[in-house]
Amino acid sequence: MPGKVSVLVAGSWGTAIASVLAENDSDVWLWSRNERQVAEINAEHRNHRFLDDVELSPRIRATTSMEEALRGAKGVFVVAPSSAMREVAKQMRPYLSKETILVHATKGFEADTLKRMSTVLADELPEYDATRIVVLSGPSHAEEVIKQCPTTVVVASEHAEAAEEAQDLLINSSFRVYTNPDVVGVEVGGALKNIIALGAGLTDGLGYGDNAKAALLTRGLAEISRLGTAMGGNPLTFAGLAGIGDLVVTCTSKHSRNWRAGYLIAQGHPLDDVLKQMGMVVEGVKTTQAAYKLSRQYDVTMPIADELYEVLFNGKTAAAAVEDLMGRGRTHELEEVAKPVQTKWFG
């Protein structure tokens, strides 16, 4: 499906998605507010700040003009941080065609409203059919995607044709794309796994070993599933790429910002210093705040998220948090998560 496709913004993940699209013969326009970054991409075919060791395709052009980026685009991929999604959507509104395929690949909630990213886009783009918004998620570190390491992801939309059009734009021999009608589950799974990745960094930083990490991932998935299904997601989604797949890669990879942040915190570094040192958005921090509030809104038990909240924002030590988790009252492992959810377009 060659043609013009736009990617907003030019961070590591946005640049990796732009590279996948360029491999598939799309003419890619990469939008950034940073004039220096735009000039560097156009002149040197490099994005030194985020992916310094990779030469970008000449099919990728950068611009600071939202109008230039979106005019005539058959597809738009929004990869802004959750904190910037609403502002980026407002800037898109005058230039976004109703016929354009709209995909977002951001894993988080809006901090103030606790809204999912597709809902934020729908708020700010009232002329666009919200059922056609597509969510891209799954285990996909930018550092590996841009080097064409084998990767599998999922695209979710209430509108089957929109999901399949996004699939067609992205899929190739190194980037396999599945479709899913469960927008809520895919968004919630992609956001909440960052909390558990912070916890994995903490346990590794404390030297607790593989047993502790396995327990954290398993019980973390139970928490993700509980909240996700309470919000309307399909339980099966959390056993797929946007659930356990993304959870495993984010909790075990050297590329994971959330894991690295947790590791540094366990070493005694203050949260503010860690975030400055990272130099990139660590979505799990704000997502922990959101999950803490959402768990109470939906009356869902999330002990791991609660303990991480205490560590990040109330000064509790990581060791004390682990001790309190291990000392909780006895319970059954098998819990009712939710009744089966009927999908909208898979029969």
Buried (B, 14 or more C-beta within 10 A) or exposed (E): BEEBBBBBBBBBBBBBBBBBBBBBEBBBBBBBBBEEBBEBBBEEBBBEBBBEEBEBBEBBBBBBEBEBBBEEBBBBBBBBBBBBBBEBBEBBBEBBBEEBBBBBBBBBBBBEEBBBBBBBBBBBBEEBBBEBBBBBBBBBBBBBBBBBEEBBBBBBBBBEEBBBBBBEBBBEEBBBBBBBBBBBBBBBBBBBBBBBBBBBBBBBBBEBEEEBBEBBBEBBBBBBBBBBBBBEBBBBBBBBBBBBBBBBBBBBBEBBBBBBBBBBBBEEBEBEEBBEEBEBBBBBBBBBBBBBEBBEEBEBEBBBBBBBBBBBEEEBBBEEBBEBBEEEEEEEEEEEBBEEBEEBEEE
